[in-house]
Amino acid sequence: MNLMERKIGVIPTLHISADNIPQAHYLATKAVHEHGIAIRTQYDRKNPDESFIDPPSKDAKVLIEVANPFNQPRHPVISYCEIGKYLAEIMGFKDHLVLPYDKLITQLKKGELEATEWPYSYHQRLFAYPLSDGTNLNQMNLLLDRLANNPITRRAVASTAVPAIDCLLEDDMPCLREVQLRCTEEEGKIYLHMDTKWRSRDLYKAWPDNVIALTFMQQCLAKQLSDKMSREVRVGSYSDYSSSLHIYGQDYTTKGVEKYINLGEEPAIKRAKSSDTIAQALIIPQLEELADEPTWNFSNEQKTQIRDLAANITSGKLIA
């Protein structure tokens, strides 16, 4: 598509290709700002007279490719979550908060879901997909088995969608919808690539932390696949496609979107942080703090696993 000529009635489709995560985030933010469609959301604030406080969001359908998600610097300067604790969540340490299938549907129909009762987590949907008979399915382990048996398969796909549950969710339907793993072999080396599909995504505030966490998982999956294949498997590329990748209007007035864009690509990347810097300053302290937080009712085994995760990052066995 010609980015300078958006057709009326068409949501723009954009394509971003980058060498690392900070470059991808900056280029995507700039592209959606300049070429996205202006559109209202249900989150726009209003005055008592129903006039809008916030400007419209900018929105587009966007494919983002990162050639090597572990190229440094890896962490964009923009981050709005406690990244260490989010890594723990994406690795499954809060899955015990997700209600069982039958109880969850009952609670949703009654509208009685408590804040400490979760309808899902991404890790739970991928590694313990809930089935209606009360059992669960480890999709990711089956994907790795499929790849180990046939590395060229295009069928290593996992879904997060559970329509019987998701159709009852008014405000919290999963944004991540699908994960696909693929392998390539080049110069005698196996690479594990990850592609993800999203229904909706906050580009400015959520995209960086989503990608840091999912590529951390990609790294762990590559190690597991290596064990299954008895040969080295390296992390390959990462890409994601969002049906709605957006910048909220209020973030222009409260979060400095245009200031970030006006930095320019090179200064924005220079302000990004390396894995080592973020690990020591944020991730490891946050994991250690998380293990001691009473809110989540972690078992002693879970606390040990969280501390082991921190130790593996400290030792360099895993790159954050």
C-alpha angles and dihedrals in degrees: 000000000000103000091206094058114052112183118233111258094020126110107223120249115213134186124207124187120185143164096228142010099263091051091049092051094049094046092046093049091050093046096049090045093052102035107021123109118254107241139163123242133199088248097063111120121237138202121237088265090057093250113138121258094190128059117241120278123251113239139181143154104254139188113198122190124192112192094203117006091194095057107121134278088046105169119071116224088243114082128148102177137062093264096198092054091044090054088054090051095049088049091057107257093131098044090107087072091065112099120235116263100258096040091047094053091047092050093046093051090050092044090233102125111141125217090249092050110082125202092208147331124214091243092050093051091050102038102027104023107189116242124198092244090063096257125110138221127225098217096175095055089051089050091053091048090051092050093045090054095042115012093186094059119127091197100083094113130142127192131208094194118115103170095189088061103027095054088061093053111097101182108009111054110152113269093200108072108169143012123199125188123200134176132214129185119214128168089352095306128114118223125195114213126194126207121183132191123209132189094203136358140182099229101191101044108020109030097075096051092043091054096043090053097043094048088049085057089046088057091052091048090051089055091049092048089049089057092048093049097038090228136088117281117191129202109260131187128323126213136170136190121205122194087203117022106172147174111214117235094231090056088066090060101034109024105042101245095159092045088056093048092047091057089078128229099280097047091045091054092045089057091053118104133235124242092249093052095049093042093055097038101040121356102054095042090047093050091049090049092047093056089060098045111114093201094082100046094225117189119235088255091054091048089053091049092051091051090047089054090053090048092051090052091046092052093047094244086122126030116221 
